[in-house]
Amino acid sequence: MLAIAVSLAACSQQLSKTLDNSPDPELDRPGVFPNINVAGGEPPGKLMTPAELKTATEGLKAKGARNDPRTAEAARQHSATTNAALEKTAATHAKKALSEIQERCGEPGADATKCPQ
């Protein structure tokens, strides 16, 4: 009977914590960003002026226009070549590594778990 009473007491304490609907003090802490519970505040930091924004946008567009399509094509070809090499390695690596390990089965210190039984 005592064990049941102790178990119920422990559960009721946990249950009261679970059903606690009091406001969270962290939600009211000032200066925390972003706080989705407070609307209409100014974001921290300095915003760009329209002139600064225009200059930055024009600079990025100019850099984008200087990109050479041949560079992108060369990168795609290199990626395809590298991927093919990785696929080939992935297909053969396990078999090759296991055969190298099994070749050393007669040597002292060889991993017996990898040797044919």
N, C-alpha and C positions, 0 to 999 in steps of 0.2 A: 504494500500500500504506500509505503514511504517512497519507493522508487517511482511510482506513478505520479505522486505529488511533485517530486523533484523534476521529473520530465515535463509535466504540465507547466510548472513555474518557468522553466527554461524556455519552453516554446512560447509562452505568453509574452515573455520579455522580447524575444525575437519578433513575434507577431506585432507587438506594439511599435517596434522600430520600423517594420515594413509598412504599417498603415499610418505612419506619422505624416500628416498633411500640413505641418507648420511650414511657413515660408523658409526657403534656403537663404541664409545670410550671404552666401557668395553671390547671389543674384543682385543684391543691393550694394555691393562693394563699389565705391566710386573709382573712376580712373581705369577700369578694366575694359579692354577693347578686344574684340567687338562684343558688346553686350546686346543681344538681340531683344532683350526685354525693355530697352530704353530707345525710344525712337526720336529722330530729329536732331541728333547731336552732330557737331562738326567732326569730320574725320581728323585724326592727328596728322601732323605734318603739313607742309606747304604744297598747295596745289599749283599746277602750272598755269601761267597766264595764257590767254588765247594766243598771243604772239609766240610764246615759248612752245606751246603745243604745235602750232603751225610749223615752226622751224624744225622741231624734232620729227614731225610726220614727213616733211619734205626730205629731210636727211635720210630717213629710213627708206622712203620710196626711191631715192636716187641710188642708194646702195643696192636695193633690190633690182633696179634696172641694169646695174652693172654686172649682175650674175651672168655667167656664160653657160648656155645650155649644154655645151660640150662637156663642161666639168660635171654637170649632173649626170650625163650619159656615161661618162667614164666611171663615175662612182657606182652607178647601177651595174655596169659590166664587172667591175671589181668585186662588188658584193655577190653577184651571181657566181663568179669563179670561186670566191672564198667559200660560199655556201656549198658548192659542189664538192670542194675538197673536204669540208667538214662532214658532209654526208658520207663520203667514201670512208673517211677515218672512223666514223661512228659505226659503219656497217662491218668493218674488219677488225677494229681494235680489240674487242673482247676475245675473239677467237685467237688472235695473234698473241695477246698478253697471256692467256691461259696456256698456250703451247710453250711459250718461253718459260713460264713457271714450271710446267711439267717436265721440261728438258733438264731441270736442275733437281729432279726428284731423288736421284741417287747421291747427291752431294750432302755433306753434313750441314745441318741447319735448315734444310729445305722444309717448306710448309707441307706437312703430310696430309692436311685436309684437302689440298689441291691435286694430290697425286692420285693416279688411277689405283683402285684397290683390287 
